[in-house]
Amino acid sequence: DKGRITLLGLGDMGTALARAWLADGHPLTVWNRSPGKAEPLAAEGARVAGTVAEAVAASDLVVLCLLDDASVGAVLDGVDLTGKDVVNLTTGTPGEGRTRGAWVEKRGGRFLDGGVMAVPEMIGDPESGAYVFYSGSRDLFDAHRKALAVPAGTRYVGADAGYAALYDVALLSAMTGMFAGVSHAFALVRNEDVPLSGFADMLVGWLTAMAPYTHGIAGHLESGDYTEGVTSNLAMMTEGNATLLRTAEEQKVSPELLTPFMALMERRVADGHGDEDTTGVVDLLAR
Ligand code: NDP
């Protein structure tokens, strides 16, 4: 038998989650601040609750997918969570995850935080590679593992409720840098006679080829020797940076997305680490 689920929050992501659970046959109760968003789901078999309290009372498993942590606090404020298994799929910080976990436990519930590594179109499609980082109550995770695995794959990363957000935000941060680089690359070529879709293929191929060097950085951080196996060293790369900057100037493109990273590479070379790769930049970032 498929367990009952309550879902609070029917934005783009919440609606995708709702459809995945409905399609899998879970009895689903939904609530959204603006009631209009629940209507299409009612037609697909969801029960629509008039209040948060009514929605929470309907199921032991209560999933939230709201804008931010403040909205989670606002929505659950004053609601009885005794015996409830609260799963928070709202993106937040590690600190917010920990504080929210303690807040839910104080109100008598178990807590699991989640970081969704997918866009709504990927939810409910086992081929998409979508998954969710989970951290917090292992017992909750084990009790609802099957239901949690319906919209996306599951990766439990620890009892510390902050870890799901930590992993989630670390990956999103790396993605931010990647798209910064992609933006700069397109700015360089867009006013030239360059076919942009073909150029996109080249970018994807190059980024995919470079991405595995990430393993080298992890190895260096673990061993403490940042020169091990380095074939493209920082001294050479910082020389290359000058060419990147001159090209930006020729193409009338602002270098502002590149220069902060380049400045850290140069500091590391100036400190006598020209024979390393970029691993030392990680040290320079620590506050
Ligand atoms: P939307 O902006 O589409 O939806 C936001 C939801 O939060 C709506 O249901 C909105 O209600 C509700 N909400 C906002 N503020 C409040 C409040 N103060 N009280 C009650 N409800 C509130 O966002 P998404 O569905 O896209 O995202 C939801 C979460 O999922 C976010 O934390 C996001 O970071 C995360 N996520 C989203 C991804 C995506 O690609 N969309 C990818 C990965 C994670 P109302 O309808 O009344 O405005």
py3Dmol code that shows the C-alpha trace and the ligand (Angstrom):
import py3Dmol

protein = """\
ATOM      1  CA  ASP A   1       0.000   0.000   0.000  1.00  0.00           C
ATOM      2  CA  LYS A   2       1.219   3.486  -0.858  1.00  0.00           C
ATOM      3  CA  GLY A   3       1.544   5.773   2.140  1.00  0.00           C
ATOM      4  CA  ARG A   4      -0.370   9.018   2.562  1.00  0.00           C
ATOM      5  CA  ILE A   5       1.624  12.178   1.860  1.00  0.00           C
ATOM      6  CA  THR A   6       0.915  15.824   2.626  1.00  0.00           C
ATOM      7  CA  LEU A   7       2.638  18.423   0.472  1.00  0.00           C
ATOM      8  CA  LEU A   8       2.792  22.109   1.430  1.00  0.00           C
ATOM      9  CA  GLY A   9       3.844  24.393  -1.432  1.00  0.00           C
ATOM     10  CA  LEU A  10       2.729  24.075  -5.048  1.00  0.00           C
ATOM     11  CA  GLY A  11       5.194  26.232  -6.944  1.00  0.00           C
ATOM     12  CA  ASP A  12       6.935  24.819 -10.001  1.00  0.00           C
ATOM     13  CA  MET A  13       8.877  22.274  -7.962  1.00  0.00           C
ATOM     14  CA  GLY A  14       6.045  21.407  -5.562  1.00  0.00           C
ATOM     15  CA  THR A  15       3.649  20.814  -8.453  1.00  0.00           C
ATOM     16  CA  ALA A  16       6.158  18.480 -10.138  1.00  0.00           C
ATOM     17  CA  LEU A  17       6.566  16.523  -6.883  1.00  0.00           C
ATOM     18  CA  ALA A  18       2.788  16.310  -6.472  1.00  0.00           C
ATOM     19  CA  ARG A  19       2.319  14.900  -9.994  1.00  0.00           C
ATOM     20  CA  ALA A  20       5.029  12.262  -9.413  1.00  0.00           C
ATOM     21  CA  TRP A  21       3.399  11.017  -6.196  1.00  0.00           C
ATOM     22  CA  LEU A  22      -0.096  11.067  -7.703  1.00  0.00           C
ATOM     23  CA  ALA A  23       1.108   9.134 -10.755  1.00  0.00           C
ATOM     24  CA  ASP A  24       2.622   6.529  -8.420  1.00  0.00           C
ATOM     25  CA  GLY A  25      -0.685   6.105  -6.604  1.00  0.00           C
ATOM     26  CA  HIS A  26       0.095   7.826  -3.289  1.00  0.00           C
ATOM     27  CA  PRO A  27      -2.924   9.394  -1.553  1.00  0.00           C
ATOM     28  CA  LEU A  28      -1.856  13.040  -1.584  1.00  0.00           C
ATOM     29  CA  THR A  29      -3.141  16.031   0.380  1.00  0.00           C
ATOM     30  CA  VAL A  30      -1.944  19.418  -0.856  1.00  0.00           C
ATOM     31  CA  TRP A  31      -2.023  22.984   0.429  1.00  0.00           C
ATOM     32  CA  ASN A  32      -0.737  26.195  -1.152  1.00  0.00           C
ATOM     33  CA  ARG A  33      -0.883  29.798   0.100  1.00  0.00           C
ATOM     34  CA  SER A  34      -2.562  30.907  -3.140  1.00  0.00           C
ATOM     35  CA  PRO A  35      -5.336  28.314  -3.513  1.00  0.00           C
ATOM     36  CA  GLY A  36      -5.532  28.525  -7.326  1.00  0.00           C
ATOM     37  CA  LYS A  37      -2.419  26.395  -7.782  1.00  0.00           C
ATOM     38  CA  ALA A  38      -4.112  23.381  -6.175  1.00  0.00           C
ATOM     39  CA  GLU A  39      -7.017  23.263  -8.639  1.00  0.00           C
ATOM     40  CA  PRO A  40      -5.327  21.357 -11.505  1.00  0.00           C
ATOM     41  CA  LEU A  41      -3.989  18.835  -8.978  1.00  0.00           C
ATOM     42  CA  ALA A  42      -7.456  18.291  -7.507  1.00  0.00           C
ATOM     43  CA  ALA A  43      -8.557  17.242 -10.986  1.00  0.00           C
ATOM     44  CA  GLU A  44      -5.692  14.728 -10.982  1.00  0.00           C
ATOM     45  CA  GLY A  45      -6.784  13.153  -7.688  1.00  0.00           C
ATOM     46  CA  ALA A  46      -5.171  15.241  -4.945  1.00  0.00           C
ATOM     47  CA  ARG A  47      -7.164  16.164  -1.854  1.00  0.00           C
ATOM     48  CA  VAL A  48      -6.990  19.919  -1.307  1.00  0.00           C
ATOM     49  CA  ALA A  49      -6.774  21.091   2.318  1.00  0.00           C
ATOM     50  CA  GLY A  50      -8.238  24.452   3.304  1.00  0.00           C
ATOM     51  CA  THR A  51      -5.678  25.123   6.036  1.00  0.00           C
ATOM     52  CA  VAL A  52      -2.130  24.069   6.885  1.00  0.00           C
ATOM     53  CA  ALA A  53      -3.358  22.412  10.098  1.00  0.00           C
ATOM     54  CA  GLU A  54      -5.870  20.323   8.144  1.00  0.00           C
ATOM     55  CA  ALA A  55      -3.197  19.346   5.598  1.00  0.00           C
ATOM     56  CA  VAL A  56      -0.688  18.355   8.288  1.00  0.00           C
ATOM     57  CA  ALA A  57      -3.315  16.315  10.150  1.00  0.00           C
ATOM     58  CA  ALA A  58      -4.026  14.258   7.002  1.00  0.00           C
ATOM     59  CA  SER A  59      -0.694  12.363   6.817  1.00  0.00           C
ATOM     60  CA  ASP A  60       2.232  11.306   9.000  1.00  0.00           C
ATOM     61  CA  LEU A  61       4.619  12.295   6.201  1.00  0.00           C
ATOM     62  CA  VAL A  62       4.582  16.070   5.647  1.00  0.00           C
ATOM     63  CA  VAL A  63       6.703  17.460   2.801  1.00  0.00           C
ATOM     64  CA  LEU A  64       7.393  21.178   2.360  1.00  0.00           C
ATOM     65  CA  CYS A  65       8.542  22.805  -0.866  1.00  0.00           C
ATOM     66  CA  LEU A  66       8.373  26.566  -0.291  1.00  0.00           C
ATOM     67  CA  LEU A  67      10.374  29.591  -1.367  1.00  0.00           C
ATOM     68  CA  ASP A  68      12.809  29.768   1.541  1.00  0.00           C
ATOM     69  CA  ASP A  69      13.320  28.851   5.190  1.00  0.00           C
ATOM     70  CA  ALA A  70      11.399  31.912   6.420  1.00  0.00           C
ATOM     71  CA  SER A  71       8.289  30.718   4.567  1.00  0.00           C
ATOM     72  CA  VAL A  72       8.668  27.271   6.180  1.00  0.00           C
ATOM     73  CA  GLY A  73       8.683  28.920   9.619  1.00  0.00           C
ATOM     74  CA  ALA A  74       5.688  31.067   8.698  1.00  0.00           C
ATOM     75  CA  VAL A  75       3.657  28.135   7.334  1.00  0.00           C
ATOM     76  CA  LEU A  76       4.332  25.720  10.235  1.00  0.00           C
ATOM     77  CA  ASP A  77       4.059  28.339  12.978  1.00  0.00           C
ATOM     78  CA  GLY A  78       1.608  27.171  15.633  1.00  0.00           C
ATOM     79  CA  VAL A  79       0.866  23.862  13.867  1.00  0.00           C
ATOM     80  CA  ASP A  80       0.915  20.657  15.952  1.00  0.00           C
ATOM     81  CA  LEU A  81       3.783  18.499  14.653  1.00  0.00           C
ATOM     82  CA  THR A  82       3.531  15.782  17.307  1.00  0.00           C
ATOM     83  CA  GLY A  83       4.452  12.445  15.714  1.00  0.00           C
ATOM     84  CA  LYS A  84       4.900  13.998  12.259  1.00  0.00           C
ATOM     85  CA  ASP A  85       7.713  13.167   9.854  1.00  0.00           C
ATOM     86  CA  VAL A  86       8.648  16.520   8.334  1.00  0.00           C
ATOM     87  CA  VAL A  87      10.668  16.508   5.116  1.00  0.00           C
ATOM     88  CA  ASN A  88      11.823  19.952   3.997  1.00  0.00           C
ATOM     89  CA  LEU A  89      12.606  20.197   0.283  1.00  0.00           C
ATOM     90  CA  THR A  90      12.958  23.988   0.470  1.00  0.00           C
ATOM     91  CA  THR A  91      16.440  25.218  -0.455  1.00  0.00           C
ATOM     92  CA  GLY A  92      18.238  26.820   2.484  1.00  0.00           C
ATOM     93  CA  THR A  93      21.625  27.137   4.147  1.00  0.00           C
ATOM     94  CA  PRO A  94      23.254  24.442   6.326  1.00  0.00           C
ATOM     95  CA  GLY A  95      22.626  26.630   9.381  1.00  0.00           C
ATOM     96  CA  GLU A  96      18.967  27.030   8.481  1.00  0.00           C
ATOM     97  CA  GLY A  97      18.664  23.244   8.086  1.00  0.00           C
ATOM     98  CA  ARG A  98      20.118  22.626  11.546  1.00  0.00           C
ATOM     99  CA  THR A  99      18.002  25.291  13.232  1.00  0.00           C
ATOM    100  CA  ARG A 100      14.826  24.153  11.452  1.00  0.00           C
ATOM    101  CA  GLY A 101      15.559  20.539  12.458  1.00  0.00           C
ATOM    102  CA  ALA A 102      15.811  21.457  16.136  1.00  0.00           C
ATOM    103  CA  TRP A 103      12.677  23.637  15.778  1.00  0.00           C
ATOM    104  CA  VAL A 104      10.639  20.728  14.359  1.00  0.00           C
ATOM    105  CA  GLU A 105      11.957  18.275  16.975  1.00  0.00           C
ATOM    106  CA  LYS A 106      11.013  20.685  19.772  1.00  0.00           C
ATOM    107  CA  ARG A 107       7.468  20.568  18.376  1.00  0.00           C
ATOM    108  CA  GLY A 108       7.425  16.752  18.575  1.00  0.00           C
ATOM    109  CA  GLY A 109       8.270  15.820  14.973  1.00  0.00           C
ATOM    110  CA  ARG A 110      11.139  14.042  13.234  1.00  0.00           C
ATOM    111  CA  PHE A 111      13.024  16.096  10.628  1.00  0.00           C
ATOM    112  CA  LEU A 112      14.786  15.409   7.354  1.00  0.00           C
ATOM    113  CA  ASP A 113      16.182  18.191   5.211  1.00  0.00           C
ATOM    114  CA  GLY A 114      16.478  17.794   1.457  1.00  0.00           C
ATOM    115  CA  GLY A 115      18.400  19.495  -1.323  1.00  0.00           C
ATOM    116  CA  VAL A 116      16.827  18.903  -4.730  1.00  0.00           C
ATOM    117  CA  MET A 117      19.419  18.438  -7.471  1.00  0.00           C
ATOM    118  CA  ALA A 118      17.040  18.781 -10.396  1.00  0.00           C
ATOM    119  CA  VAL A 119      14.782  21.166 -12.241  1.00  0.00           C
ATOM    120  CA  PRO A 120      11.014  20.447 -12.236  1.00  0.00           C
ATOM    121  CA  GLU A 121      11.054  18.786 -15.702  1.00  0.00           C
ATOM    122  CA  MET A 122      13.392  16.090 -14.339  1.00  0.00           C
ATOM    123  CA  ILE A 123      11.113  15.118 -11.429  1.00  0.00           C
ATOM    124  CA  GLY A 124       9.410  11.725 -11.749  1.00  0.00           C
ATOM    125  CA  ASP A 125      11.609  10.659 -14.668  1.00  0.00           C
ATOM    126  CA  PRO A 126      13.971   7.873 -13.544  1.00  0.00           C
ATOM    127  CA  GLU A 127      16.137   8.455 -16.631  1.00  0.00           C
ATOM    128  CA  SER A 128      16.761  12.135 -15.820  1.00  0.00           C
ATOM    129  CA  GLY A 129      19.458  11.638 -13.194  1.00  0.00           C
ATOM    130  CA  ALA A 130      17.505  13.796 -10.729  1.00  0.00           C
ATOM    131  CA  TYR A 131      18.231  13.140  -7.079  1.00  0.00           C
ATOM    132  CA  VAL A 132      17.788  14.696  -3.645  1.00  0.00           C
ATOM    133  CA  PHE A 133      20.414  14.998  -0.895  1.00  0.00           C
ATOM    134  CA  TYR A 134      18.871  14.104   2.455  1.00  0.00           C
ATOM    135  CA  SER A 135      20.210  14.696   5.966  1.00  0.00           C
ATOM    136  CA  GLY A 136      18.760  14.534   9.446  1.00  0.00           C
ATOM    137  CA  SER A 137      16.702  11.705  10.948  1.00  0.00           C
ATOM    138  CA  ARG A 138      17.917   8.366   9.561  1.00  0.00           C
ATOM    139  CA  ASP A 139      14.830   6.656  11.011  1.00  0.00           C
ATOM    140  CA  LEU A 140      12.550   9.009   9.086  1.00  0.00           C
ATOM    141  CA  PHE A 141      14.560   8.438   5.908  1.00  0.00           C
ATOM    142  CA  ASP A 142      14.370   4.645   6.300  1.00  0.00           C
ATOM    143  CA  ALA A 143      10.656   4.715   7.142  1.00  0.00           C
ATOM    144  CA  HIS A 144       9.726   6.684   3.987  1.00  0.00           C
ATOM    145  CA  ARG A 145      12.523   5.697   1.649  1.00  0.00           C
ATOM    146  CA  LYS A 146      10.226   4.220  -0.997  1.00  0.00           C
ATOM    147  CA  ALA A 147       7.929   7.242  -1.151  1.00  0.00           C
ATOM    148  CA  LEU A 148      10.891   9.631  -1.185  1.00  0.00           C
ATOM    149  CA  ALA A 149      12.418   7.738  -4.120  1.00  0.00           C
ATOM    150  CA  VAL A 150       9.348   8.294  -6.346  1.00  0.00           C
ATOM    151  CA  PRO A 151      10.065  11.864  -7.561  1.00  0.00           C
ATOM    152  CA  ALA A 152      13.864  11.514  -7.719  1.00  0.00           C
ATOM    153  CA  GLY A 153      16.788   9.404  -6.555  1.00  0.00           C
ATOM    154  CA  THR A 154      17.820   9.647  -2.883  1.00  0.00           C
ATOM    155  CA  ARG A 155      21.250  10.275  -1.331  1.00  0.00           C
ATOM    156  CA  TYR A 156      21.387  10.272   2.464  1.00  0.00           C
ATOM    157  CA  VAL A 157      24.452  12.288   3.525  1.00  0.00           C
ATOM    158  CA  GLY A 158      24.330  12.280   7.312  1.00  0.00           C
ATOM    159  CA  ALA A 159      22.485  12.754  10.586  1.00  0.00           C
ATOM    160  CA  ASP A 160      23.541  16.413  10.729  1.00  0.00           C
ATOM    161  CA  ALA A 161      20.484  18.176   9.290  1.00  0.00           C
ATOM    162  CA  GLY A 162      22.756  20.824   7.743  1.00  0.00           C
ATOM    163  CA  TYR A 163      24.542  18.445   5.384  1.00  0.00           C
ATOM    164  CA  ALA A 164      21.884  18.218   2.659  1.00  0.00           C
ATOM    165  CA  ALA A 165      22.047  21.996   2.215  1.00  0.00           C
ATOM    166  CA  LEU A 166      25.839  21.939   2.460  1.00  0.00           C
ATOM    167  CA  TYR A 167      26.163  19.463  -0.422  1.00  0.00           C
ATOM    168  CA  ASP A 168      23.367  21.130  -2.400  1.00  0.00           C
ATOM    169  CA  VAL A 169      24.783  24.647  -2.099  1.00  0.00           C
ATOM    170  CA  ALA A 170      28.361  23.483  -2.732  1.00  0.00           C
ATOM    171  CA  LEU A 171      27.255  21.950  -6.053  1.00  0.00           C
ATOM    172  CA  LEU A 172      25.201  25.026  -6.935  1.00  0.00           C
ATOM    173  CA  SER A 173      28.205  27.232  -6.141  1.00  0.00           C
ATOM    174  CA  ALA A 174      30.405  25.242  -8.533  1.00  0.00           C
ATOM    175  CA  MET A 175      27.690  25.536 -11.169  1.00  0.00           C
ATOM    176  CA  THR A 176      27.652  29.309 -10.667  1.00  0.00           C
ATOM    177  CA  GLY A 177      31.336  29.491 -11.551  1.00  0.00           C
ATOM    178  CA  MET A 178      30.804  27.242 -14.556  1.00  0.00           C
ATOM    179  CA  PHE A 179      28.047  29.469 -15.970  1.00  0.00           C
ATOM    180  CA  ALA A 180      30.169  32.545 -15.264  1.00  0.00           C
ATOM    181  CA  GLY A 181      32.806  31.040 -17.558  1.00  0.00           C
ATOM    182  CA  VAL A 182      30.196  30.080 -20.143  1.00  0.00           C
ATOM    183  CA  SER A 183      28.823  33.643 -20.121  1.00  0.00           C
ATOM    184  CA  HIS A 184      32.280  35.075 -20.731  1.00  0.00           C
ATOM    185  CA  ALA A 185      32.942  32.613 -23.565  1.00  0.00           C
ATOM    186  CA  PHE A 186      29.704  33.535 -25.360  1.00  0.00           C
ATOM    187  CA  ALA A 187      30.453  37.245 -24.882  1.00  0.00           C
ATOM    188  CA  LEU A 188      33.786  36.735 -26.675  1.00  0.00           C
ATOM    189  CA  VAL A 189      32.262  35.101 -29.758  1.00  0.00           C
ATOM    190  CA  ARG A 190      28.724  36.448 -30.083  1.00  0.00           C
ATOM    191  CA  ASN A 191      29.525  39.398 -32.356  1.00  0.00           C
ATOM    192  CA  GLU A 192      31.700  37.316 -34.665  1.00  0.00           C
ATOM    193  CA  ASP A 193      30.762  34.951 -37.448  1.00  0.00           C
ATOM    194  CA  VAL A 194      30.595  31.969 -35.082  1.00  0.00           C
ATOM    195  CA  PRO A 195      27.662  29.508 -35.207  1.00  0.00           C
ATOM    196  CA  LEU A 196      26.461  29.634 -31.606  1.00  0.00           C
ATOM    197  CA  SER A 197      24.921  26.162 -31.413  1.00  0.00           C
ATOM    198  CA  GLY A 198      28.103  24.576 -32.784  1.00  0.00           C
ATOM    199  CA  PHE A 199      30.089  26.651 -30.314  1.00  0.00           C
ATOM    200  CA  ALA A 200      27.849  25.370 -27.510  1.00  0.00           C
ATOM    201  CA  ASP A 201      28.751  21.788 -28.510  1.00  0.00           C
ATOM    202  CA  MET A 202      32.441  22.692 -28.243  1.00  0.00           C
ATOM    203  CA  LEU A 203      31.940  24.285 -24.827  1.00  0.00           C
ATOM    204  CA  VAL A 204      30.099  21.254 -23.477  1.00  0.00           C
ATOM    205  CA  GLY A 205      32.821  18.948 -24.802  1.00  0.00           C
ATOM    206  CA  TRP A 206      35.618  21.033 -23.291  1.00  0.00           C
ATOM    207  CA  LEU A 207      33.949  21.486 -19.893  1.00  0.00           C
ATOM    208  CA  THR A 208      33.193  17.755 -19.798  1.00  0.00           C
ATOM    209  CA  ALA A 209      36.842  16.961 -20.590  1.00  0.00           C
ATOM    210  CA  MET A 210      38.109  19.356 -17.903  1.00  0.00           C
ATOM    211  CA  ALA A 211      35.645  18.426 -15.155  1.00  0.00           C
ATOM    212  CA  PRO A 212      37.481  15.240 -14.043  1.00  0.00           C
ATOM    213  CA  TYR A 213      40.475  17.371 -12.916  1.00  0.00           C
ATOM    214  CA  THR A 214      38.231  17.998  -9.904  1.00  0.00           C
ATOM    215  CA  HIS A 215      39.390  14.573  -8.633  1.00  0.00           C
ATOM    216  CA  GLY A 216      42.992  15.812  -8.654  1.00  0.00           C
ATOM    217  CA  ILE A 217      42.041  18.743  -6.436  1.00  0.00           C
ATOM    218  CA  ALA A 218      40.361  16.387  -3.946  1.00  0.00           C
ATOM    219  CA  GLY A 219      43.491  14.180  -3.961  1.00  0.00           C
ATOM    220  CA  HIS A 220      45.735  17.185  -3.337  1.00  0.00           C
ATOM    221  CA  LEU A 221      43.565  18.463  -0.475  1.00  0.00           C
ATOM    222  CA  GLU A 222      43.657  14.972   1.074  1.00  0.00           C
ATOM    223  CA  SER A 223      47.421  14.441   0.729  1.00  0.00           C
ATOM    224  CA  GLY A 224      48.469  18.034   1.413  1.00  0.00           C
ATOM    225  CA  ASP A 225      50.886  17.864  -1.548  1.00  0.00           C
ATOM    226  CA  TYR A 226      49.474  20.196  -4.205  1.00  0.00           C
ATOM    227  CA  THR A 227      52.234  19.451  -6.765  1.00  0.00           C
ATOM    228  CA  GLU A 228      51.548  15.707  -7.125  1.00  0.00           C
ATOM    229  CA  GLY A 229      50.992  14.769 -10.777  1.00  0.00           C
ATOM    230  CA  VAL A 230      50.630  18.393 -11.923  1.00  0.00           C
ATOM    231  CA  THR A 231      51.265  18.857 -15.651  1.00  0.00           C
ATOM    232  CA  SER A 232      49.608  22.270 -16.095  1.00  0.00           C
ATOM    233  CA  ASN A 233      51.045  24.368 -13.295  1.00  0.00           C
ATOM    234  CA  LEU A 234      49.938  27.707 -11.885  1.00  0.00           C
ATOM    235  CA  ALA A 235      52.967  29.622 -13.219  1.00  0.00           C
ATOM    236  CA  MET A 236      52.066  28.535 -16.767  1.00  0.00           C
ATOM    237  CA  MET A 237      48.327  29.184 -16.216  1.00  0.00           C
ATOM    238  CA  THR A 238      48.845  32.715 -14.884  1.00  0.00           C
ATOM    239  CA  GLU A 239      50.920  33.516 -18.002  1.00  0.00           C
ATOM    240  CA  GLY A 240      47.965  32.226 -20.015  1.00  0.00           C
ATOM    241  CA  ASN A 241      45.615  34.455 -18.050  1.00  0.00           C
ATOM    242  CA  ALA A 242      47.278  37.507 -19.609  1.00  0.00           C
ATOM    243  CA  THR A 243      46.293  36.184 -23.052  1.00  0.00           C
ATOM    244  CA  LEU A 244      42.718  35.621 -21.841  1.00  0.00           C
ATOM    245  CA  LEU A 245      42.569  39.230 -20.609  1.00  0.00           C
ATOM    246  CA  ARG A 246      44.097  40.706 -23.810  1.00  0.00           C
ATOM    247  CA  THR A 247      41.556  38.744 -25.846  1.00  0.00           C
ATOM    248  CA  ALA A 248      38.710  40.086 -23.705  1.00  0.00           C
ATOM    249  CA  GLU A 249      39.989  43.596 -24.334  1.00  0.00           C
ATOM    250  CA  GLU A 250      40.270  43.023 -28.121  1.00  0.00           C
ATOM    251  CA  GLN A 251      36.714  41.651 -28.169  1.00  0.00           C
ATOM    252  CA  LYS A 252      35.441  44.554 -26.001  1.00  0.00           C
ATOM    253  CA  VAL A 253      34.281  42.173 -23.272  1.00  0.00           C
ATOM    254  CA  SER A 254      34.456  42.962 -19.552  1.00  0.00           C
ATOM    255  CA  PRO A 255      36.848  40.582 -17.737  1.00  0.00           C
ATOM    256  CA  GLU A 256      34.929  41.004 -14.467  1.00  0.00           C
ATOM    257  CA  LEU A 257      33.861  37.376 -14.162  1.00  0.00           C
ATOM    258  CA  LEU A 258      37.408  36.084 -14.651  1.00  0.00           C
ATOM    259  CA  THR A 259      39.580  38.509 -12.697  1.00  0.00           C
ATOM    260  CA  PRO A 260      38.644  37.516  -9.112  1.00  0.00           C
ATOM    261  CA  PHE A 261      39.771  33.924  -9.702  1.00  0.00           C
ATOM    262  CA  MET A 262      42.859  35.046 -11.627  1.00  0.00           C
ATOM    263  CA  ALA A 263      43.874  37.367  -8.769  1.00  0.00           C
ATOM    264  CA  LEU A 264      43.858  34.419  -6.356  1.00  0.00           C
ATOM    265  CA  MET A 265      45.926  32.302  -8.767  1.00  0.00           C
ATOM    266  CA  GLU A 266      48.481  35.124  -9.000  1.00  0.00           C
ATOM    267  CA  ARG A 267      48.638  35.489  -5.215  1.00  0.00           C
ATOM    268  CA  ARG A 268      49.440  31.832  -4.935  1.00  0.00           C
ATOM    269  CA  VAL A 269      52.238  32.143  -7.509  1.00  0.00           C
ATOM    270  CA  ALA A 270      53.581  35.231  -5.718  1.00  0.00           C
ATOM    271  CA  ASP A 271      53.630  33.164  -2.494  1.00  0.00           C
ATOM    272  CA  GLY A 272      56.009  30.718  -4.218  1.00  0.00           C
ATOM    273  CA  HIS A 273      53.531  28.023  -5.328  1.00  0.00           C
ATOM    274  CA  GLY A 274      53.902  28.271  -9.117  1.00  0.00           C
ATOM    275  CA  ASP A 275      54.557  24.514  -9.373  1.00  0.00           C
ATOM    276  CA  GLU A 276      51.109  23.608  -7.997  1.00  0.00           C
ATOM    277  CA  ASP A 277      47.737  23.416  -9.722  1.00  0.00           C
ATOM    278  CA  THR A 278      44.793  25.602  -8.606  1.00  0.00           C
ATOM    279  CA  THR A 279      44.237  23.642  -5.336  1.00  0.00           C
ATOM    280  CA  GLY A 280      45.933  26.373  -3.263  1.00  0.00           C
ATOM    281  CA  VAL A 281      43.131  28.785  -4.142  1.00  0.00           C
ATOM    282  CA  VAL A 282      40.951  26.702  -1.787  1.00  0.00           C
ATOM    283  CA  ASP A 283      43.322  27.617   1.060  1.00  0.00           C
ATOM    284  CA  LEU A 284      43.205  31.307   0.147  1.00  0.00           C
ATOM    285  CA  LEU A 285      39.407  31.333   0.383  1.00  0.00           C
ATOM    286  CA  ALA A 286      39.267  30.130   4.006  1.00  0.00           C
ATOM    287  CA  ARG A 287      38.236  32.930   6.385  1.00  0.00           C
TER     288      ARG A 287
END
"""
ligand_1 = """\
48
NDP
P 8.114 28.893 -6.858
O 8.534 30.313 -6.782
O 7.507 28.361 -8.102
O 7.104 28.581 -5.653
C 7.299 29.123 -4.380
C 6.284 28.516 -3.432
O 6.511 29.036 -2.123
C 4.847 28.842 -3.808
O 4.066 27.721 -3.473
C 4.566 30.027 -2.894
O 3.195 30.190 -2.610
C 5.282 29.585 -1.652
N 5.587 30.664 -0.721
C 6.477 31.663 -0.865
N 6.495 32.440 0.233
C 5.574 31.935 1.076
C 5.137 32.292 2.374
N 5.656 33.338 3.028
N 4.169 31.535 2.947
C 3.651 30.476 2.294
N 4.032 30.074 1.062
C 4.994 30.800 0.474
O 9.390 28.052 -6.419
P 9.760 26.537 -6.793
O 8.593 25.666 -6.626
O 10.487 26.519 -8.063
O 10.840 26.254 -5.660
C 10.467 25.814 -4.360
C 11.741 25.385 -3.653
O 12.361 24.357 -4.419
C 12.759 26.520 -3.490
O 13.378 26.448 -2.231
C 13.740 26.231 -4.586
O 15.039 26.716 -4.294
C 13.712 24.710 -4.643
N 14.191 24.203 -5.937
C 13.638 24.639 -7.105
C 14.169 24.259 -8.318
C 13.594 24.726 -9.615
O 14.261 24.561 -10.649
N 12.383 25.290 -9.649
C 15.341 23.380 -8.380
C 15.798 22.908 -7.097
C 15.253 23.345 -5.926
P 2.269 31.105 -3.574
O 1.857 30.216 -4.719
O 1.146 31.489 -2.699
O 3.110 32.274 -4.017
"""
view = py3Dmol.view(width=600, height=400)
view.addModel(protein, "pdb")
view.setStyle({"model": 0}, {"cartoon": {"style": "trace"}})
view.addModel(ligand_1, "xyz")
view.setStyle({"model": 1}, {"stick": {}})
view.zoomTo()
view.show()
